[in-house]
């Protein structure tokens, strides 16, 4: 039954993707005849005017350009001309470091909040005030104080990753069945051991759900952050190609952002399934 459902879902997905490509191709095909003009003016105006081509590239154009990027993903021809692999590598590294720092802070603090009603009540006003602030709002302050664009981007990733992990960890810890906690206390299990042997396994699915939400938000924010700070990264690549009016490269970057985001989400989803057990 499960395999049949997966097969049918795959068929529907492929059909939808094929329909999307077909509509895209039809919408961007040439709609006017080629125009005769002087070579100098034709070079200035480009194919859009001289051959009646759509300003939006078609799937074949994007596919051909994507193949060029995949053939040489790590070339480096200067500050504004780096391969797509290098740009993605910078972005993934920044997200990974900021996310790792958020894990170090959010999970222990979430445990403390979930296990202590006093700490929960004391920290709740601060969390409620800081949580709604857009991560990008911190960027000017980070640039002013840190004075390094790359570290500032990592700080913004840290800020946006902390809250989902913190709140999910606190909720998961607080929601552990009281019977299990009482049994551990009856057996005179210490607080630290109780946290690792009873609370952590029970709260692990909720904690990893928060981590999964955080990685998605972090990958969203890094693109916007790199557009602001410039230099390197997939966000800067998108902005630079837009300035160069290369819509084909912008579409390719958007596609790669989506694929990497999906892979990051699926990795954490796999870990979530590994620690989820039926009661």
C-alpha positions in Angstrom: 0.0 0.0 0.0 2.8 2.5 1.0 4.9 1.7 -2.1 1.9 2.0 -4.4 1.1 5.4 -2.9 4.7 6.6 -3.3 4.7 5.4 -6.9 1.4 7.2 -7.7 2.7 10.4 -5.9 5.9 10.2 -8.0 3.9 9.9 -11.2 1.8 12.9 -10.3 4.9 14.9 -9.4 6.5 14.1 -12.7 3.4 15.0 -14.6 3.1 18.4 -12.8 6.7 19.1 -13.4 6.4 18.3 -17.1 3.3 20.5 -17.4 5.1 23.3 -15.7 8.0 23.0 -18.1 5.6 22.9 -21.1 3.8 26.1 -19.9 7.1 27.8 -19.2 8.4 26.9 -22.7 5.2 28.1 -24.4 5.1 31.3 -22.4 8.7 32.3 -23.4 8.8 31.2 -27.0 9.5 34.0 -29.7 6.3 35.9 -30.5 7.6 38.3 -33.1 9.6 38.0 -36.3 13.3 38.9 -36.4 14.0 42.6 -37.0 16.6 43.9 -39.4 18.7 46.7 -37.9 22.3 47.9 -37.9 24.8 45.6 -36.3 25.8 48.2 -33.7 22.2 48.8 -32.6 21.4 45.1 -32.7 24.4 44.4 -30.3 23.1 47.1 -28.0 19.5 45.8 -28.0 20.2 42.1 -27.7 18.2 39.1 -28.8 15.0 40.3 -27.2 14.6 43.0 -29.7 16.4 41.6 -32.8 14.9 38.1 -32.8 11.6 38.6 -31.0 12.6 36.5 -28.0 11.0 36.8 -24.6 12.9 38.7 -22.0 12.3 35.8 -19.6 14.6 32.8 -20.5 13.0 29.5 -21.4 13.6 26.1 -19.7 16.1 25.1 -22.5 18.2 28.3 -21.9 18.2 27.7 -18.2 19.1 24.0 -18.6 22.0 24.9 -20.9 23.3 27.5 -18.5 22.8 25.2 -15.5 24.9 22.5 -17.3 27.7 25.1 -17.7 27.6 25.8 -14.0 27.6 22.1 -13.1 30.6 21.4 -15.4 32.7 24.1 -13.6 31.2 24.7 -10.2 34.4 25.9 -8.4 36.0 28.3 -10.8 37.3 31.6 -9.4 37.9 34.5 -11.8 37.9 37.3 -9.2 35.7 38.8 -6.6 32.6 39.1 -8.8 33.0 35.9 -10.8 33.0 32.8 -8.7 31.5 29.4 -9.4 28.1 28.4 -8.1 29.7 25.7 -5.9 31.9 28.2 -4.2 29.0 30.6 -3.6 26.9 27.8 -2.1 29.8 26.6 0.0 30.2 30.0 1.6 26.5 30.2 2.4 26.3 26.6 3.8 29.4 27.3 5.9 27.8 30.5 7.4 24.5 28.7 8.0 26.3 25.7 9.6 28.4 27.8 12.0 25.5 30.1 13.1 23.2 27.1 13.4 25.7 25.2 15.5 26.1 28.1 17.9 22.4 28.3 18.2 22.2 24.6 19.1 24.8 25.1 21.8 22.8 27.9 23.4 19.1 27.0 22.7 19.0 23.3 23.7 20.6 23.6 27.1 18.6 26.8 27.9 15.4 25.2 26.6 16.0 22.3 29.0 16.5 24.7 31.8 13.3 26.5 31.0 11.3 23.3 30.5 12.5 21.8 33.8 12.2 25.0 35.9 8.9 26.9 36.1 10.7 29.7 37.9 13.2 30.2 35.1 10.4 29.8 32.5 8.4 32.7 34.1 11.5 34.8 34.6 12.7 34.5 30.9 9.4 34.6 29.2 9.1 38.4 28.9 12.6 38.6 27.3 11.8 35.8 24.9 8.4 37.4 23.9 10.1 40.7 23.2 13.1 39.4 21.3 11.4 36.6 19.3 9.3 38.8 17.0 12.2 41.0 15.9 13.2 40.3 12.3 16.7 38.8 12.1 17.7 41.4 9.4 16.9 44.2 11.9 20.0 43.1 13.8 22.2 43.4 10.8 23.1 47.2 11.1 23.9 46.8 14.8 26.0 43.7 14.0 27.9 45.5 11.3 28.5 48.5 13.5 29.7 46.5 16.5 31.4 43.5 14.9 32.7 45.4 11.8 32.9 42.2 9.7 30.2 41.4 7.2 30.8 37.6 7.2 30.7 37.3 11.0 27.7 39.6 11.1 25.8 37.3 8.7 26.7 34.3 11.0 25.4 36.3 14.0 22.1 36.9 12.2 21.8 33.2 11.4 22.4 32.5 15.1 19.6 34.9 16.1 17.0 33.5 13.8 17.9 29.9 14.6 17.7 30.2 18.4 14.0 30.8 19.0 12.3 27.8 17.3 14.9 25.5 18.9 14.6 27.1 22.3 10.8 27.1 22.4 10.4 23.6 21.0 13.0 22.3 23.5 11.2 24.0 26.4 7.8 22.7 25.3 9.1 19.1 24.7 10.8 19.0 28.1 7.8 20.4 29.9 5.5 18.0 28.1 7.3 14.8 29.3 4.9 12.5 31.1 4.9 13.2 34.9 4.6 9.5 35.6 8.0 8.9 34.0 9.5 11.8 36.0 8.0 10.5 39.2 9.3 6.9 38.6 12.8 8.3 38.1 12.5 10.3 41.3 11.3 7.2 43.2 14.3 5.3 41.9 16.5 8.3 43.2 17.8 9.2 39.8 19.7 12.4 39.9 18.6 15.6 38.0 21.4 15.4 35.4 21.0 11.7 34.8 17.2 12.1 34.7 17.6 14.8 32.1 19.7 12.5 29.8 18.0 9.1 30.4 14.3 10.1 30.8 13.6 13.6 29.5 16.0 13.8 26.5 14.7 10.6 24.8 11.1 11.6 25.4 11.6 15.2 24.2 13.9 14.4 21.3 11.2 14.4 18.5 10.0 17.8 19.6 13.5 19.1 19.9 14.4 17.9 16.4 11.2 19.4 15.0 12.4 22.8 16.4 15.8 22.2 14.8 14.2 21.4 11.5 12.2 24.6 11.6 15.3 26.6 12.5 17.4 25.3 9.6 14.7 26.3 7.2 14.5 29.8 8.6 18.3 30.1 8.7 18.6 29.1 5.0 15.9 31.7 4.2 17.7 34.5 6.1 21.2 33.9 4.8 20.1 34.7 1.2 18.7 38.1 2.4 21.7 38.7 4.6 24.2 38.1 1.9 22.3 40.5 -0.4 22.9 43.2 2.2 26.5 42.5 3.1 27.8 41.4 -0.3 31.1 39.7 -1.0 30.4 36.0 -1.4 27.5 33.6 -1.0 24.5 32.5 -3.0 22.5 35.6 -1.9 25.2 37.9 -3.2 25.3 35.8 -6.4 21.6 36.4 -6.9 22.0 40.2 -6.4 25.1 40.4 -8.5 23.5 38.5 -11.4 20.5 40.8 -11.2 22.8 43.8 -11.5 24.2 42.1 -14.5 20.7 41.5 -15.9 21.4 37.8 -16.1 17.9 36.5 -15.4 19.0 33.0 -16.4 21.6 32.9 -13.6 19.0 34.3 -11.1 16.6 31.5 -11.9 19.4 28.9 -11.6 20.4 30.4 -8.2 16.8 30.2 -7.0 16.6 26.6 -8.1 19.8 25.7 -6.2 18.6 27.6 -3.1 15.5 25.4 -3.2 17.3 22.2 -3.7 19.8 22.8 -0.9 17.0 23.9 1.5 15.1 20.7 0.7 18.2 18.6 1.4 18.9 20.3 4.7 15.2 19.8 5.7 15.3 16.1 4.7 18.4 15.4 6.7 16.8 16.7 9.9 13.5 15.0 9.0 15.4 11.7 8.8 16.9 12.3 12.3 13.4 13.1 13.6 12.0 9.8 12.3 15.0 8.0 13.9 14.1 9.2 17.4 10.4 8.9 17.1 8.9 5.7 18.5 5.2 4.7 18.9 4.1 4.6 22.6 
